[in-house]
Amino acid sequence: MTRRTLDEWLDYQQSVHALGVDLGLARVREVWLRLGAPRVAPIVITVGGTNGKGSTVAFLEAMLAAAGKRVGCYTSPHLLRYNERVRVVGIDADDAVLIDAFERIEAARQAQPEQPITLTYFEFGTLAALWIFAQSGLDVAVLEVGLGGRLDAVNIIDADAAVVTTIDLDHQDWLGNEREQIAREKAGIFRPGRPAVIGDAATPAALAQSALDIGAQLFQAGRDYHFESAAPGWRWQTRGHEIALPDPILAAPVQRANAAAAIATLHTLRDRIEIGDTALATGVRNARVAARLQRFHKPGAAELVIDVAHNPQAAEVLGHWLAQTPAQRRTLAVFGALADKDIPGIVEPLAARIDHWFVGGLDAETPRGLAASDLVARMSTTQALQHDTFADIDRALDAAFVAAQPGDRVLAFGSFHVAAPALAWAARHGFTAV
């Protein structure tokens, strides 16, 4: 029988479960047990939070790699290729490895044909990553939570240390409408007697209290560790330990906080894995992650900046960066969004910084995507008045660069579903990352 291709497997996974999101651990844990529940790695770090998860994973990966450790990273969503979700020693998993994992998962979930276990697309991917890591002889596995924490598929693994980056309103349909409620959900990745790192001093009190209630070893920014500017870069410090660090290549000012959280996490594991200060500094400088204020250049053209900001907290960070790093002339926004997002909350922090909006539809990209006309209607309560609408992001980018002149900046943001076509567009049109 002909084996499914990777694309065929991914299409198939969309049909196995009636719901795209079905939070809960019972189904995915049972399939993992049927696979033998092999040890994923000697040390597992789980990363949760509203924003900053992907960057924190990148910092952890770069720091551990600089120390000579074999690292596996699981992240989501992907931008250009599904394979990006599973990396082993810095290399994306190839199709054959993913297909083998999916075949094993499928056999396990149908081990009792009369009662097959349904899995979502994300649950398939999570189990595949865990299986691949278990076969890869890793020193450390770093797992990014997909949604929430307590009931996310990643949480079937008891992490040796867990970090929560930030807390804000997002995915309210699943996580609730209060930051305290969301904080308690995200605290579900903490474990009794194990480090629980909180990377933002301003998170709701419910997050730290939940860590204490669980019996985790709390290690919190602003309480147990600190970071501050110190020319020519910055420094991280905790009791009895201070590290001088270079600025990250990753552009947003918030990246220091993400790097600091990664350092704090490794500090809590120092009795089990040795990472010298030089490796930490090298990792801060070497960490890369696509579409996080990623800047692109082409001679004679306007600058292109691509960012995945898709909720109010991320938009605030983006607005601060625009204020601190103004374009020579105008800033033109290529914007698209999903239907479940707080559109006014995203647009308002940026409205005064954008000279013209090129609004692209995402309805053809994903069932959750807003058509351009619907998105503009939701923007009507903000100051974002100057706009044109387009069927998709490619056409919005085409129009923005027709209007743009050298010295202008084109900012493409609003969703991973904006960032992905923007990255592909940049490659087709000869832009190179700065």
C-alpha positions in Angstrom: 0.0 0.0 0.0 1.3 3.5 -0.9 2.3 5.5 2.2 0.7 8.9 2.7 2.8 11.9 2.0 3.3 14.5 4.8 0.7 16.8 3.2 -1.7 13.9 3.0 -1.2 13.1 6.7 -1.8 16.7 7.6 -5.0 16.8 5.6 -6.1 13.5 7.1 -5.5 14.8 10.7 -8.0 17.6 10.1 -10.7 15.0 9.6 -10.1 12.7 12.5 -11.6 14.9 15.2 -14.8 16.9 14.8 -13.3 19.9 16.7 -10.2 21.8 15.8 -9.5 22.5 19.5 -10.5 20.0 22.2 -8.7 20.8 25.4 -8.0 17.8 27.6 -5.3 15.3 28.4 -7.1 11.9 28.6 -7.2 11.0 24.9 -3.6 12.2 24.1 -2.2 10.6 27.3 -3.8 7.3 26.4 -2.2 7.2 23.0 1.1 8.2 24.5 0.9 5.3 26.9 0.1 3.0 24.0 3.3 4.2 22.4 5.2 3.1 25.5 5.5 6.6 26.9 9.3 6.7 26.3 11.5 9.2 28.1 11.5 12.3 25.9 14.9 13.6 27.3 16.8 13.7 30.5 15.6 17.3 31.1 12.4 18.7 29.7 11.5 22.5 29.8 8.0 23.6 29.1 7.3 27.2 27.9 3.9 28.8 28.3 2.4 32.3 28.2 0.5 34.7 26.0 3.4 36.3 24.1 7.1 35.6 24.0 6.9 31.8 24.0 8.6 31.3 20.7 11.4 33.8 21.4 12.0 32.3 24.9 12.3 28.8 23.2 14.8 30.3 20.7 16.9 31.8 23.6 16.9 28.5 25.4 17.8 26.6 22.3 20.7 28.9 21.4 22.1 29.0 25.0 22.0 25.2 25.3 23.5 24.7 21.9 26.3 27.2 22.7 27.0 24.9 25.7 27.3 21.9 23.4 24.0 20.3 24.4 21.8 18.3 22.1 18.5 20.1 22.1 15.1 19.3 20.6 12.5 22.1 20.3 8.7 21.8 19.7 7.0 25.0 18.6 3.7 26.1 17.0 2.3 27.3 14.7 4.7 27.0 11.8 5.2 29.7 9.2 6.2 28.2 5.9 6.6 24.5 6.5 5.1 22.1 9.0 8.5 20.7 9.6 9.5 23.9 11.4 7.5 22.7 14.4 10.0 19.9 15.3 13.7 20.7 15.5 16.5 18.4 16.6 19.9 20.0 17.1 18.8 23.0 15.1 17.5 21.1 12.1 13.8 20.8 11.1 12.5 17.2 11.1 12.3 15.8 7.6 9.2 14.4 6.0 10.2 10.8 6.5 10.7 11.2 10.2 7.4 12.9 10.7 5.6 10.4 8.6 7.0 7.5 10.6 5.9 9.1 13.8 2.4 9.7 12.4 2.1 6.1 11.3 3.0 4.9 14.8 0.5 7.3 16.4 -2.2 6.2 14.0 -1.6 2.5 14.8 -1.7 3.3 18.6 -4.9 5.4 18.5 -6.6 2.6 16.5 -5.2 -0.3 18.6 -8.8 -1.0 19.6 -10.6 -0.7 16.3 -14.0 -0.8 17.8 -13.2 2.3 19.9 -10.5 4.4 18.1 -9.2 7.4 20.0 -9.8 10.7 18.3 -7.0 13.2 18.1 -6.8 16.8 17.0 -4.3 18.1 14.4 -2.3 19.7 17.3 -2.4 16.5 19.4 -1.0 14.5 16.5 1.8 17.0 16.1 2.6 17.0 19.8 2.8 13.3 20.0 5.0 13.2 16.9 7.4 15.7 18.4 7.6 13.7 21.7 8.2 10.5 19.9 10.9 12.0 17.6 12.6 13.5 20.6 12.6 10.2 22.5 14.4 8.6 19.6 17.0 11.4 19.2 19.4 11.0 22.2 18.7 14.6 23.4 20.2 16.3 26.5 17.2 18.7 26.7 13.8 19.0 25.1 12.1 22.4 25.1 8.3 22.2 24.6 6.1 25.2 23.7 2.6 25.2 25.0 0.1 25.6 22.2 -2.9 27.0 24.0 -3.4 27.7 27.7 -1.4 25.2 29.7 -3.3 22.9 32.1 -5.2 21.1 29.4 -2.8 21.5 26.5 -1.4 18.3 25.0 2.1 19.3 25.9 1.2 19.0 29.6 1.1 15.2 29.5 4.8 15.5 30.1 6.0 16.4 33.6 8.5 19.1 32.9 11.7 19.5 35.0 11.2 23.2 34.8 8.4 25.4 33.4 8.4 29.1 32.5 5.4 31.4 31.8 6.4 34.5 29.9 3.4 36.9 30.0 -0.3 36.8 30.6 -2.9 38.7 28.6 -6.3 38.3 27.1 -6.2 35.9 24.1 -8.1 32.8 23.1 -10.9 33.9 25.4 -13.3 31.3 23.9 -11.2 28.6 25.6 -9.4 30.3 28.4 -11.8 32.8 29.8 -12.2 36.6 29.9 -10.2 37.5 33.0 -6.4 37.6 33.3 -6.5 35.9 36.7 -8.5 33.0 35.2 -6.0 32.7 32.3 -3.1 32.8 34.7 -4.5 29.9 36.6 -4.9 27.9 33.4 -1.3 28.7 32.4 0.0 27.8 35.8 -1.1 24.2 35.1 2.3 23.5 33.5 4.0 23.9 36.9 4.8 20.8 39.0 5.3 20.2 42.7 8.9 20.5 43.9 10.1 21.7 40.5 11.1 25.2 39.2 8.3 27.5 38.1 9.8 30.6 36.4 7.6 33.7 35.9 9.2 35.9 33.3 7.1 39.1 33.8 6.9 40.9 37.2 3.5 42.4 36.1 1.7 39.1 35.7 -1.5 38.6 37.7 -0.9 37.6 41.3 -2.9 34.4 40.6 0.0 33.0 38.6 2.5 33.2 41.5 -0.1 32.1 44.0 -1.0 29.1 41.8 2.6 28.1 41.6 2.9 28.2 45.4 -0.4 26.3 45.8 0.9 23.6 43.5 4.1 23.4 45.6 6.4 24.5 42.8 9.7 26.3 43.4 8.8 29.8 42.4 11.4 32.0 40.7 10.0 35.3 39.5 11.2 38.3 37.6 11.5 41.3 39.9 11.6 39.2 43.0 14.1 36.4 42.6 16.0 37.7 39.6 16.5 41.1 37.9 17.8 42.6 34.7 18.8 46.1 33.8 20.7 48.1 31.2 24.5 48.2 31.7 26.6 49.6 28.8 27.4 48.3 26.3 24.4 45.9 26.8 22.6 44.7 29.9 23.0 42.5 32.9 21.1 39.7 34.6 21.4 39.1 38.3 20.2 37.0 41.1 21.5 36.5 44.6 25.3 35.8 44.3 25.4 35.7 40.5 25.6 38.5 37.9 26.1 38.2 34.2 27.0 40.8 31.6 25.2 40.3 28.4 25.0 41.6 24.8 21.8 42.9 23.4 19.8 40.3 21.4 19.6 40.4 17.7 15.9 40.0 18.1 14.7 43.6 18.0 11.9 44.3 20.4 12.9 45.7 23.8 10.8 42.9 25.4 13.3 40.4 24.1 15.6 41.2 27.1 12.8 39.9 29.3 12.4 36.8 27.3 16.2 36.2 27.3 16.2 36.9 31.1 13.5 34.3 31.6 15.5 31.7 29.6 18.6 32.4 31.7 16.5 32.2 34.9 15.1 28.8 33.8 18.6 27.4 33.2 19.8 28.9 36.5 17.1 26.9 38.3 18.5 23.7 36.7 22.1 24.5 37.4 22.6 21.4 39.6 21.5 19.2 36.7 23.0 20.8 33.6 26.0 23.2 33.5 25.7 26.2 31.2 28.5 28.7 31.6 28.0 32.5 31.5 29.8 32.6 28.1 27.3 30.2 26.6 24.5 32.2 28.0 25.8 35.4 26.4 26.5 33.6 23.1 22.9 32.3 23.2 21.5 35.8 23.8 23.3 37.0 20.7 22.7 34.0 18.5 19.0 33.4 19.0 16.9 33.8 15.9 13.2 33.4 15.3 11.3 34.4 12.2 8.7 37.1 12.0 9.4 38.8 15.3 10.1 42.3 14.2 12.1 40.8 11.4 13.5 43.4 9.1 14.1 43.0 5.3 16.0 45.1 2.8 16.1 45.5 -0.9 18.2 48.2 -2.7 16.0 51.1 -3.8 12.9 49.8 -2.0 11.1 50.6 1.2 12.0 48.6 4.3 9.8 45.6 5.1 9.2 44.5 8.7 7.2 41.4 9.5 5.8 40.6 13.0 3.3 38.1 14.3 1.7 40.5 16.8 -1.9 39.4 17.1 -3.2 40.5 20.4 -3.3 43.8 22.4 -0.3 43.1 24.5 1.8 42.3 21.5 0.5 45.4 19.7 1.6 47.5 22.6 5.1 46.1 22.3 5.1 46.8 18.6 3.9 50.3 19.1 6.7 51.0 21.5 9.2 49.7 19.0 7.8 51.9 16.2 8.1 54.9 18.6 11.7 54.1 19.4 12.7 53.2 15.9 10.8 55.5 13.6 10.9 55.2 9.8 12.6 58.0 7.8 9.3 58.8 6.1 6.0 57.0 6.4 4.9 53.7 8.0 2.4 51.7 5.9 0.7 48.7 7.5 -0.3 45.5 5.8 -2.8 44.1 8.3 -4.9 40.9 8.6 -6.5 39.2 11.5 -8.5 36.2 12.7 -12.2 36.5 13.7 -11.7 35.7 17.4 -9.2 38.5 18.0 -9.7 41.9 19.8 -9.3 44.0 16.7 -9.7 47.5 18.3 -7.3 46.4 21.1 -4.7 45.5 18.4 -5.2 48.5 16.2 -5.5 51.3 18.9 -1.9 51.1 20.2 -0.7 51.4 16.6 -3.1 53.8 15.0 -1.2 57.0 15.6 2.0 55.4 14.2 0.5 54.2 10.9 0.1 56.5 8.0 -2.0 54.2 5.8 -3.5 50.7 6.2 -3.5 48.1 3.5 -6.0 45.6 4.9 -5.8 42.0 3.5 -8.4 39.3 3.9 -7.5 36.0 5.6 -10.8 34.3 4.9 -9.3 32.2 2.1 -6.3 31.3 4.2 -8.2 29.8 7.2 -11.8 29.3 8.3 -11.0 31.6 11.3 -9.8 34.4 9.0 -11.6 37.7 8.6 -12.4 39.1 5.1 -10.9 42.5 4.6 -14.3 44.3 4.6 -15.2 42.6 7.9 -11.9 43.5 9.4 -12.3 47.2 8.4 -15.7 47.2 10.0 -14.2 46.2 13.3 -11.5 48.8 12.9 -14.1 51.6 12.5 -14.1 52.4 16.2 -10.4 53.2 16.1 -8.3 56.0 14.6 -7.2 53.8 11.7 -9.1 55.8 9.1 -6.9 55.8 6.0 -7.1 52.3 4.5 -7.6 50.3 1.3 -8.9 46.7 1.2 -7.6 43.7 -0.6 -8.6 40.1 -1.1 -5.4 38.7 0.5 -2.1 39.6 2.0 -0.1 39.2 -1.3 -2.3 41.8 -3.0 -2.1 44.1 0.0 1.7 43.8 -0.1 1.8 44.5 -3.8 -0.2 47.6 -3.3 1.8 48.8 -0.3 5.0 48.6 -2.2 3.6 50.4 -5.2 2.6 53.2 -2.9 5.9 53.1 -0.9 9.0 55.1 -1.6 12.6 54.7 -0.3 12.6 55.8 3.3 9.2 54.4 4.0 8.5 51.3 6.1 6.0 48.6 5.3 4.9 46.7 8.4 3.1 43.4 7.8 1.5 42.1 11.0 -1.6 40.8 12.7 -1.4 37.0 12.6 0.9 34.1 11.8 -1.4 33.9 8.7 -0.1 37.3 7.7 3.6 36.6 8.5 3.7 33.4 6.5 2.6 34.9 3.1 4.7 38.0 3.9 7.8 35.9 4.3 7.1 34.1 1.1 6.4 37.4 -0.7 9.7 38.8 0.6 11.7 35.9 -0.8 10.0 36.0 -4.2 10.7 39.7 -4.5 14.4 39.6 -3.6 14.3 41.0 -0.1 17.0 39.8 2.3 16.8 39.7 6.1 18.9 42.4 7.8 
